[in-house]
Amino acid sequence: MSKSGLVVVVVLNLVSGIGSAQAAGSDSQAAPSVRVAKVNKSVVKKYEKFEVELTLVRVEVKNPYDPEDIDVFANFASPDGKTIRINGFYDDYKNADQWKLRFSPSTVGPWRYQIFVRNGAKSAQTTAASFTAVDSDRHGWIRPSKKNPHYFAYDDGTSYYGVGAYSPWGNATATFDAFAECHANFFAIWDIDYGGYVNGVGLLEPELGRYNQEKCGRLDDVLERFEQKDIKMMLAIWPHDLFSATVWAAKWSKNPYSQICNVVDVYSDPRAWEYQKKKCRYLVARFGHSPALGVWELINEMNGTDGWAKGNHQACYDWVEKCDKWFAENDPYRHPMTASFSGGYEEYREPLYSRNDIANIHVYPYQGWPAHYPDDVMRSEIYNYAWASRRFWNNVEKPAIFGEAGIGNAFRGGRRGGRGAPGVQSPPTSGRSGFNLAYHNVIWASLSNGLAATPVWWTFRNLGPQDLLSLKCLSQFVSDIDLANLPYKPAPMSAEGADASGLATARAAFGWIWSYAKDNVGGTPLTVEGLTDGSFAVCWFDTWAGVIVKTENATSAAGRLSATVPDLSQAHRDIAYKIVKR
């Protein structure tokens, strides 16, 4: 690499992934220096990006992504006196050749910051600088609520209920727009090389310790789009494919870690761990500031990896715990972390849920889930989702999700209900395919039994217009329920000839009724227990059209409130309701 006075030249070859940086023509004993070349703004809105571009001189760098080679970071002092360390990162998207720092303030007022660089035994720092944070209409990052830990809250305390689907690969910018159009706010994607706007340019780490700048730039773009639409991304750092040489989709040979350890040892190998920490540091430094970065999905379907399949179960659990601790100590925005097992009935893993922030199981009913009602496959489908949601609530005091989900064979209607089996044709029911009905029913059953997000459907492209309308209606219904801040919990609810479920406080309740006895839920008596005595407003909600059917008065006496589902202009088997103390 040539040397050119005081200008740092960084060359990164995206094909080979070989990069180096040197300050040239300088005395090798001279101290480096760092200065601020540019800031994006001096007045920053709360939860919006403050970005600093840096000029480094007299540094010698073989790998700009390796903090052992060059460590760039800043200390930010908040208006209330707290200090936050923010790591810098090297950006070469579209040959930017630029060192950057990104930060989002969570507190209004004057912020001060100072930037440091360590290059081998030498170091340098800037003089202190400042910017001002002002209020905004954004709510910030999400994490488990402190008041009701079964749900998510934004950083400012506002409730967040996840509504969305998986779009692991093959997506385009139109996919992202479609999410927003159906009022979805939760989007899940893998780091893999299976095509699409993000995943059509290879793995994030194509070579050990070097990061794909084309992919990073596209992730930047997606996160910026999502920030404008208040959509949160769950990013799978490790899909099971990349830790598998013999199990399911085996892509271990594409993982550069295959150069340093055996696939069964990837969870415990110390060299692999050092590279993982550096990769996670880069992810946090580049993307962590964004409120659109919702959840770190550490591993997707751990039982699809050789380490688990070959019996190294304790090493797998220990790795999850170690990663969770690392993020807790090194992610200043405290994005929650999750990990998952596949969709079989037997894959419930409490040792996993105790080691991370979000309880997560995948639900594919055709993978061994029993038919609770053998003569009624739809009711069995609803039961499984409701039961699995309630099991999480009863056993785990943290937000719970079905990180992937599908439907049983009887309702797949020629579309894939999940991974691993062909679609099965099912005749339409009441003018809608079995798929539409099953999807509609299970997202409402999950909400009314305490899940913290809709089942994250595999995949978004399997959802048609009717399914997206169901998603939109559910989003509308839940948007004004303060799940994160009120003591909602499952409450006894019953309905004649129907399955009724919901959650309540002493002064409010919501729920969902599905009639197994008749095609029209209208006229069905409902009883809700646990409310304080007095007068309540009961609001009946059409889950298919997203409109209020009727609002009426009801009285709770001796802890019991009774009401009757009103007549419906169009027959449906289900209806949702909200009950609020007057």
N, C-alpha and C positions, 0 to 999 in steps of 0.2 A: 504494500500500500504506500502510495506517495505521501509525502509530507508537504504541507503548504502553510507555513507560518502559524498564525493564530487560529486558523479555521479548522474545526473538527470535521473530518471527512468520514462518513459512515457508509459502507457499501454492504448491501444485503442482496444476495442472489436468491430469489424466491424458488428457483428450480432446485438448486442444491441445498439451500438453507444455510449456506456458509456466509457468515458476516464478520466484519472486524471494523474497529475504529481506532484511529490514532490521531493525536495532534502532531503536526509535523514541524520539522525544522526547529524543534524546541529542545532545550537542554533536558535530558532525561531526568536530571535531578531537580528541575524547576517545579514548583508547586503548580497544580492545576488551578483553574478558576472557573467560576460559574456566574452567569448573569442572566437576568430576565430579558428575553428578546421581545416578548409580546404577551399581553394578557387579552382575553376576549372581551372583558368589560371590567369596569371599576365599581359599578353598582350591580349587584347580583340578586336576583329574586330567590327567596327561600326555596330550597330543594331543586334549584337549577344549577347548571354547570358553570363553574369558574375554572377556566383553563389557562395554564401558563406554558408558554413555549420558551425553551432555554437554549442558551449558547454555552457550550463547554469548550474550554481551551486547555492545551497541554495535558491531555489525557491519553492513555494507551489502552485500547479495548480490543480484545479478540472476539468476544461475544457480547453484544450490547444487551442481551436478554438475561445475562447471568449476573445477579447481584454480588457474587463473589468477585467478579471481574470489575464491575462498576456499580456502585450503589448510589442512586439519586433519590432523595426524599426531602420532604418539607415538614416542618412543625407548624401547625395552624393553632393560633390562640383564639378561643371564642370570646364573645363579649362578657361571658360570666367567668372567664379565667381558666377554662379547661384547655388542655393541650392535646391535639390529635395529630398523630403521625400519618402522613399520606405518602406512599411511595410513587416515584416517578416511573415512566416507562418509555421505551424507544418505539416510535411510530415510523414505519416506512411504507405505509399504504400509499399507493400511487407515487412511489419514490419521494415521499415527504422528507425522509432523512432528518427526523426531528425528535428531540427529547421533550417530553411533556409531563405536566402534572395536572390531574383533574380532581376537583373537589366540589362537593355540594354542601352548602351551609344549612343547618337545621335550626339555627337561632338568628333572629333579627338583630342587627347592630353592627358595630365595627369589628372586623376580624384583622388580625395581624399574622403574617407568615414569614418564615425564613427558610431558605432552600440550601441544602447541603449536598456535596458530592464527595464520595470516598472512592479512590482509585488506587488499589493496592495499599501501600503504606501512606499515601498522600491524601490530603483532603482539602476542601475549600467550602466557602459558604457565601451567600449573598448578604447584603444588608437587609434589615427587616423592611417589609413593605406591608401594605394594607389594602383592603377593599371593604365595601359596605354591603351588608345583606339587608334586603327589604322584604316586606311581606308579599305573599303570592296566594293564589287560589289552589295551589297544589298541596297534597297531603303527605308526600314523602314515601319512604320505603315501607314494606309490610313486614310484620313479625308477629309472633303469638301475642295475643292481648294479655295485659297484666290483670284486667278485671274479670274477664271470662276466658280462661286459657284454652278453651275448646275452639276458639275462633281467632281470626286474624284482625289486627288493627294496623292502620297506617301509623307512621311515626308521630303524627299529631293527635292520635287517639281515635280518629274516625274509624268506624267499622268498615271492614273489607270482606266481602264474600266472593270467592273465586268462581267465575262463570266462564268456561271455555273448553278447549279440546287440545289434543296432541296434534302437532304438525311436524313430525320428526325430520322429514326431508321432502324434497320434491316440491317445495312451496315456491311461490313467486310473490311479488309485491301485491298482486291482486288478492292473495290469501290474507295478507295483513289487513287490507281494506275490508275484506269480508268479515273478519273478526269484529272490527269496529261497528260495522253495519248491523250486526245482530246483537249489539250491546255486550259482547264478550269482553272480559277483562283479564283473562288468564290464557297464556299461550305457552306450550311446551315444545321444546326442540332438542335434538341430539347434536353432539359434536361427532359427526361421521362424514363419510365421503360419498353418500348415495344420491347426490344430485339436488338441484334446486338452487334458489338464490344464495342461500348461505352454505349449503352442503355440497354444492357443485364444484367447489374449488379446493377440495382436499380436507385433511385433518387439521385441527388447530395446531398440533405439534407434529409436523411431518418428520422432523429429525429431533434427536435428543436436545432439549433445552433451547430450541429455536422455534419461533411461532409464525404461523402462516399469516402474513400481513394482508393479503387479499381477503382472507376470511375474517380477520379482525376488523377490517374496514367495513365489511358488509354487516357484521354484528353491530358495529357503531351505528350504521344507518338504520337497522331495524329497531334498535333501542331508541333512537331519536324519534322515529315514527311512532313508536309505542308511547313515548313520553307525552306526545301531543294528544293521544287518545286514551290515556290512563290504562294501558294494558300492561300486565306484569308477565315477564318471561320466566319460565322454569327451564334452566339450561342443564342438560345432562352432560356433566363433565366426562363421565365414562359410561357409554353404553356397554352392555354386556358383551357385545361382539368383540370389542377391543381387548377384553381380558379372557377371550376364549380361543383355544386352539382345537378343541374337540367337541365342544358343546354348542348346539344350535348354530347360529350364524358365526362361524369361526373366522375372525379377522385379526388374530394375534400377530400374524406375520406382517401386517401393516402397521402395527404399533411399534414405534422405535424402542420401547422398553424391552422388546424381544431381543435386543442386542446385549442386554446387561443382566437378564435374569430369566429363569424358567417361568412359564406361565402360571404354574401352581404356586409360585413364590412371590408373585407380584404384590400381594397384600402385605408381605412381611419383609421383603428385600430392602436393606437399608439404602442402597444406591437408588432404587426405584423411588423410595420415599423422598430422597433429596431432590430428585427431578420433579416429583409431584408438588412439593412445596414451592418450588420456583415457578412452576406452571400456575399454581393457584395464586401466588403473589402477583403474577402478571395479569391474571383475570381480574383480581380485585383492583389493581392499580388502574387498569384501562377501562373497566366496565362498572366497577362497584359504585361509583358516584351516581349512576343513573337510577332514578326511582323506578324505571321500567324493568330493571333487573330484580325479579321478585324472589326466586328460590334457587339455591344451588342444589341440583339433583346430583349427588355425589356418584352414585352407581345406579344404573337402571337394570333391575332384575339380576341381582347378585347370584341367584341359583343357576343362572345361565353362564357362569364363568367356571373355568377349570379349578380355580382355588377352592370354590365351594363344592363343586361336584366331586372333587377328589378327597373331600373330607376335612379340609383345613378350616373348619367352621369357626373356631375360636380366633384364628388369625384374621378371618374376615371381619368378625365383630370388633376385634381390637383395632383394626384399621379404620373402621367407621368411627369409633370413639376417638381415635387419634386425629382424624380429619376434622371431626366436629370441634375438638379442642383447638386445633390450629385456626379454624375460621373464627371461633369465638375470640381468639387472641389477636388475630391479624386482619380481620375485616372490620374497619371502623364503622361501617354502616349496619353491621349485625344482620345481614340477610340470613334468613333461616335456611337450614340444610335438611335434606331428606335423602333417603335411600329406599330401595324397594326390592321385593321379590315378585315373581311372575304371578299369573292370574289364577292359579289353582286353589281349590278349597283348602288344601293343607298348608298353604304358604303364609299363614299368619305367624309373625315372628316377634314376640314381645321383647326378646333381648336386643333386637334391632331398634325398636321404637324407643327403648330407654336410652339409646345412645345418640339420638339426634333430635331435631327440633319439631319435626312433623312426622306423625305416624302415617305410613303409606303402604297400602297393599294394592296389587292389581286385581281386577275382578273380571274374569271371563267365565261366565256360568257354564259353558260347555266343557271347562277344564275341571270336572269332578264335583261341581256344586250340586247338591241333592235337590230333587223336586219335592219341596215340602207339601205341595198339593198336587199329587200325581195326576188328578183329573182336570187340573186347571193350570196349564203351563204359564199363562200370563201372571196369574196370582203368585205362582212359585218364583217367577222372575222378580216381581216386585218384592216378595218376601226376602229373597237373598240379599238384595241391595239394602233393604231396610234393616235386616238382621245384622249385616256386616257393619253398617253405620252405627247401630246401637252398641254393638260389641266394642267398637273403638271408644265410644263415649263412656261406657261402663268401666273400661280397663285402663285407659290412657288419658291423662289430664293434659292434653295438648291438642293443637289442631290436627285433624285427621283428613286424609284425602284418599281417593282411589286414583292413584297416579297414572294408571291406564285402565280402560274399561271397554267392554263390549257386551254383546247380548248373546243369548243362547241360540242354538241352531234353529229352533222352531220359528224364530222371528227375524231371521237375517234377510229374508226377502230378496235373495240373489246378491246382496251386498256383503262384504266382509264385516262381520261383527267383531272381529278381533284377529289376532295373529295366529297362524298355525293350522287353520282348517278351512276348507272351501265353503262358500256360501251355500245355504240350503234354501230352495224356493219355498215360499210360504204364501198362501193366498191372501188377498187383501181382506181387511176387516173394516166394515163400515166405511168403505171408500178410501181407506188409508192402508198402506202396507203394514204388515206386522212389525217391520223395523221401526216405522214412525211411531207406532203405538208403544212399543217396548222402550224405545229411547225416551219418549215423553214421560212415561210412567216412572222409569228408574231415576231420572234426574229429580223428579218431585219427591219420590220416596226417600232419596238420599238427603235432600234438604230437610224434610220433615222429621228425620231421625237423627239429626245432629252432625252431619258431615260438614266440614268447613269449606267445601267447594263442590261444584258439580262433579260427577265422575268425569275424569279427563279422557274424553273419548278417543279411541284409536280407530280411525284418525279423522281429522277435520274434513278431509275430502270424501269421507263416507257419509257425511251429513248433508242431506238434501234440503230444499227450501222449507219443507214442513218441520224438519228437525231444528233448523236455525230459528224458525218462528217460535218453537217451544222453548229454545234457549233464551230468546229475547224476552218472552213472556215471563219466564222464571226470574230473569235479571230485573225486570220491572217490578215484580212482586217483592223481591227481597231488598230492593234498593233503599227502602226507608225503615228497615228493621235494624235496631241498634244492637246487633248481636254481640259486639265486642265489649259493650259497656253496661249491659243489663244482665241480670242473673238468669238468663234463659236456661232451661234444662228440660229434658223430656218429661212430659206430663201425661197422666192417664186421660185418654180420649177414646170414645167408643161411638160407633154408628151402626144402626140396624142394617144388616145385610151388606156391610161395607167394612173395609179396613181403614181405620182412622189413626193418624199419628201426627204428632206435633210437639212443640216446645212452649213453655210458659214461664212467666214470672207471676207474682201475686196480682199484677195489674194489667198484664197483657199476655196474649197467646197468639200463635199462628199454627197452621197445620194444613193437612191435605187428606181428602177422603177419596177412596176408590171403591166403587161398588162392584162386588163380585156377584150380586144377586140379580141385577137388572142392567139394561143398557143406558138408563137415564138415572143419574144420581139425584135428580130433583125429587123433593119430598122425603128425603132420608133424614131421620132424626139424629142429632148429634148431641153428645154429652161431653163436657170438658170439666175436669176436676182440678182443684188446687188454686183457683182464683179467690181473691178476697170477696167478701159479700158486697153487693151493690149493683149499680146499673152499668152496663157495658154496651159499646157499639160493636156490632158484628158486621164485618164487611166481607161479602162473598165475591170471589175472584174467578173469572173464567180463564182457566189455564191454557186454553187453545187460542183464544182471541186476545188475551191480555187486557180485558176490560172488567170493570166492576159490575157485577150483576145486580147487586142490591146491598144497601146498608140499612140495618134495622137495630132496634133496641132489644136487649135481653137482660135478664136479672140473674145474678149469682146468689144463691142462698145455701148456707151450710156447706160452702166450698164447691158447689156444683152449679154449672150453667148449662141450660138446655136450649137448643135452637133447631130449626128445621131448614134443610137446604131448600132454597126457593125454586120455583119452576123455571126451567131453562128454555129459552126460545129454540135452541138447537141441542138435541140430546147428546150428553157426554156421560161417561162413566165416572168422571172425576171432577172435583172442584177444590179450590183452595180458599182459605179464610184467614182473616185477622180479627182479633178481639182486643179491644182497648177500653180501659176503665174511663167512664165519663166523669 
